[in-house]
Amino acid sequence: MIFYPQERIALFIDGSNLYAAARALGFDIDYKRLLDLFASKGHLIRAFYYTALVEDQEYSPIRPLVDWLDYNGYTMVTKPTKEFTDSMGRRKVKGNMDIELAIDVMEMADHVDHIVLFSGDGDFRRLVEAVQRKGVRVTVVSTIKSQPPMVADELRRQADHFQELLELAPVIRRQVDREQYAPSSPAPHAPAQHGEDL
């Protein structure tokens, strides 16, 4: 990763996308270690984490993670998922956070030198191009080591730098013996998105 000590850095984490990429690579992320890693690279201004939450559930598996992040240096951006029935009569849940993330990136672009985008979604290519025109460098963190690769080729090409998530694993992997988020909770995960079956 190429960072300069004087750079102002902001992280934008597409929660479900990063979760899926880490899972595809077979590890869980320690978000404290992730924050520490990027804070050591320059002046970390803000770390945004985006996720949709299923409302009206007695227990949400992602809630312990969301609460922990909220108290430990992350700016949480959440919204309720939308439930609908598809043409086959199947119940689906949708919770796309792309617009929220894109607006925040554009607003922060005037206040930072380097944006780190944790997503492989090709829809962000145009966003990356727009902030680059403002003089902001963009690093995309995702993976090409999974089957299939989690990063869209057009996003990877547009970024100033592509960081393979698997290469960060030794530094940001969650240690199994460490208690984090909630002592007896299952591993946090993202809700179904983009029309996935429940």
C-alpha positions as CSV (number, residue, x, y, z in Angstrom):
1,M,0.0,0.0,0.0
2,I,1.3,3.4,-0.9
3,F,0.6,6.1,1.8
4,Y,2.3,9.3,2.7
5,P,2.7,10.2,6.4
6,Q,1.1,13.7,5.9
7,E,-2.0,12.3,4.0
8,R,-5.5,12.8,5.4
9,I,-7.2,9.4,5.0
10,A,-10.8,8.3,5.1
11,L,-12.1,4.7,5.0
12,F,-15.4,3.7,3.3
13,I,-16.4,0.2,4.1
14,D,-19.2,-1.5,2.2
15,G,-20.0,-3.9,5.1
16,S,-21.7,-6.7,3.2
17,N,-19.2,-6.6,0.4
18,L,-16.2,-6.7,2.7
19,Y,-17.8,-9.5,4.8
20,A,-18.5,-11.6,1.7
21,A,-14.9,-11.1,0.5
22,A,-13.3,-12.0,3.8
23,R,-15.6,-15.0,4.1
24,A,-14.7,-16.2,0.6
25,L,-11.0,-16.0,1.7
26,G,-11.8,-17.9,4.9
27,F,-11.2,-15.4,7.7
28,D,-13.0,-12.9,9.9
29,I,-11.8,-9.3,10.2
30,D,-10.7,-7.7,13.5
31,Y,-12.0,-4.2,13.0
32,K,-9.8,-2.7,15.7
33,R,-6.7,-4.0,14.0
34,L,-8.0,-2.7,10.7
35,L,-8.5,0.8,12.2
36,D,-5.0,0.7,13.8
37,L,-3.4,-0.3,10.5
38,F,-4.7,2.6,8.6
39,A,-4.3,5.1,11.5
40,S,-0.6,4.2,11.3
41,K,-0.4,5.1,7.6
42,G,-1.3,8.8,7.9
43,H,-3.9,11.1,9.5
44,L,-7.0,8.9,9.6
45,I,-9.9,11.5,9.5
46,R,-12.9,9.1,9.5
47,A,-13.8,5.4,9.0
48,F,-17.3,4.9,7.7
49,Y,-19.1,1.5,7.8
50,Y,-22.2,0.9,5.8
51,T,-24.7,-1.8,6.4
52,A,-28.5,-2.5,6.1
53,L,-30.2,-3.8,9.2
54,V,-33.2,-6.1,9.3
55,E,-35.8,-4.4,11.6
56,D,-38.4,-6.1,13.7
57,Q,-36.2,-9.1,14.5
58,E,-35.8,-10.1,18.1
59,Y,-32.1,-10.8,17.5
60,S,-29.9,-9.6,14.6
61,P,-26.6,-11.4,14.3
62,I,-25.0,-8.2,13.0
63,R,-26.2,-6.0,15.9
64,P,-23.2,-6.8,18.2
65,L,-20.8,-5.8,15.5
66,V,-22.7,-2.6,14.7
67,D,-22.7,-1.6,18.4
68,W,-19.0,-2.4,18.8
69,L,-18.0,-0.4,15.8
70,D,-20.2,2.5,16.9
71,Y,-18.3,2.7,20.2
72,N,-14.8,2.1,18.8
73,G,-14.0,4.8,16.3
74,Y,-16.2,4.0,13.3
75,T,-19.0,6.2,11.9
76,M,-21.9,3.9,11.3
77,V,-24.3,4.4,8.4
78,T,-27.3,2.1,8.6
79,K,-30.7,1.9,7.1
80,P,-33.5,-0.7,7.4
81,T,-33.8,-3.4,4.8
82,K,-36.8,-3.5,2.5
83,E,-38.8,-6.7,2.2
84,F,-40.7,-7.6,-0.9
85,T,-42.1,-10.7,-2.8
86,D,-40.7,-11.5,-6.2
87,S,-42.6,-12.7,-9.3
88,M,-42.1,-16.4,-8.1
89,G,-43.7,-15.6,-4.8
90,R,-40.4,-15.8,-2.8
91,R,-39.8,-13.4,0.1
92,K,-36.7,-11.3,-0.6
93,V,-34.8,-8.7,1.4
94,K,-33.0,-5.8,-0.2
95,G,-30.6,-3.4,1.6
96,N,-28.3,-1.5,-0.8
97,M,-26.1,1.2,0.7
98,D,-24.4,2.4,-2.5
99,I,-26.1,5.9,-2.6
100,E,-25.3,6.6,1.0
101,L,-21.7,5.6,0.5
102,A,-21.3,7.6,-2.8
103,I,-22.8,10.8,-1.2
104,D,-20.4,10.6,1.8
105,V,-17.4,10.0,-0.5
106,M,-18.2,13.1,-2.5
107,E,-18.8,15.2,0.6
108,M,-15.5,14.1,2.2
109,A,-13.4,14.4,-1.0
110,D,-12.7,18.1,-0.3
111,H,-11.3,17.2,3.2
112,V,-9.0,14.3,2.5
113,D,-6.1,13.3,0.3
114,H,-6.6,9.6,0.1
115,I,-9.8,7.5,0.1
116,V,-9.7,3.8,0.9
117,L,-12.8,2.0,-0.5
118,F,-13.5,-1.5,0.8
119,S,-15.7,-2.8,-2.0
120,G,-15.4,-4.6,-5.2
121,D,-18.7,-3.3,-6.7
122,G,-18.2,-2.1,-10.2
123,D,-20.9,0.5,-9.7
124,F,-18.4,2.6,-7.8
125,R,-16.1,3.1,-10.8
126,R,-17.7,6.4,-11.8
127,L,-17.5,7.6,-8.2
128,V,-13.8,6.8,-8.0
129,E,-13.2,8.7,-11.2
130,A,-15.1,11.7,-9.9
131,V,-13.1,12.0,-6.7
132,Q,-9.8,11.4,-8.6
133,R,-10.7,14.5,-10.7
134,K,-10.7,16.4,-7.4
135,G,-7.1,15.4,-6.8
136,V,-7.9,12.6,-4.3
137,R,-6.1,9.3,-4.5
138,V,-8.2,6.1,-4.2
139,T,-7.2,2.7,-3.0
140,V,-9.7,-0.1,-3.5
141,V,-9.5,-3.1,-1.1
142,S,-11.1,-6.3,-2.3
143,T,-10.0,-9.7,-3.7
144,I,-9.2,-11.4,-6.9
145,K,-8.1,-14.5,-5.1
146,S,-11.6,-15.8,-4.4
147,Q,-13.6,-17.9,-6.9
148,P,-15.1,-16.0,-8.5
149,P,-13.1,-12.8,-7.9
150,M,-15.0,-10.3,-5.7
151,V,-13.7,-7.1,-7.4
152,A,-15.1,-5.8,-10.7
153,D,-12.3,-5.4,-13.3
154,E,-13.4,-1.8,-14.2
155,L,-13.2,-0.7,-10.5
156,R,-9.8,-2.2,-10.1
157,R,-8.5,-0.5,-13.3
158,Q,-9.9,2.9,-12.2
159,A,-8.3,2.8,-8.7
160,D,-4.9,4.5,-8.2
161,H,-4.0,1.4,-6.2
162,F,-5.7,-2.0,-5.8
163,Q,-5.0,-3.8,-2.4
164,E,-5.5,-7.5,-2.3
165,L,-7.5,-8.3,0.9
166,L,-5.7,-11.6,1.3
167,E,-2.4,-9.8,1.7
168,L,-3.9,-7.8,4.6
169,A,-5.2,-11.0,6.3
170,P,-2.1,-11.5,8.6
171,V,-2.5,-8.0,9.9
172,I,-6.3,-7.7,10.2
173,R,-7.4,-11.3,10.8
174,R,-9.5,-11.8,14.0
175,Q,-7.8,-14.1,16.4
176,V,-10.2,-16.9,17.5
177,D,-9.2,-16.7,21.2
178,R,-9.9,-13.0,21.4
179,E,-13.3,-11.9,22.7
180,Q,-14.8,-9.2,20.5
181,Y,-18.1,-7.7,19.8
182,A,-20.0,-10.0,22.2
183,P,-18.5,-12.9,24.1
184,S,-21.0,-15.6,23.1
185,S,-22.5,-14.2,19.9
186,P,-22.1,-16.0,16.6
187,A,-19.7,-14.5,14.1
188,P,-21.3,-11.2,12.8
189,H,-22.5,-11.3,9.3
190,A,-24.3,-9.0,6.9
191,P,-28.0,-9.4,6.1
192,A,-29.2,-10.7,2.7
193,Q,-28.8,-8.0,0.1
194,H,-29.6,-7.3,-3.5
195,G,-32.6,-9.6,-3.7
196,E,-31.1,-12.6,-2.0
197,D,-33.4,-15.3,-0.6
198,L,-33.9,-15.4,3.2
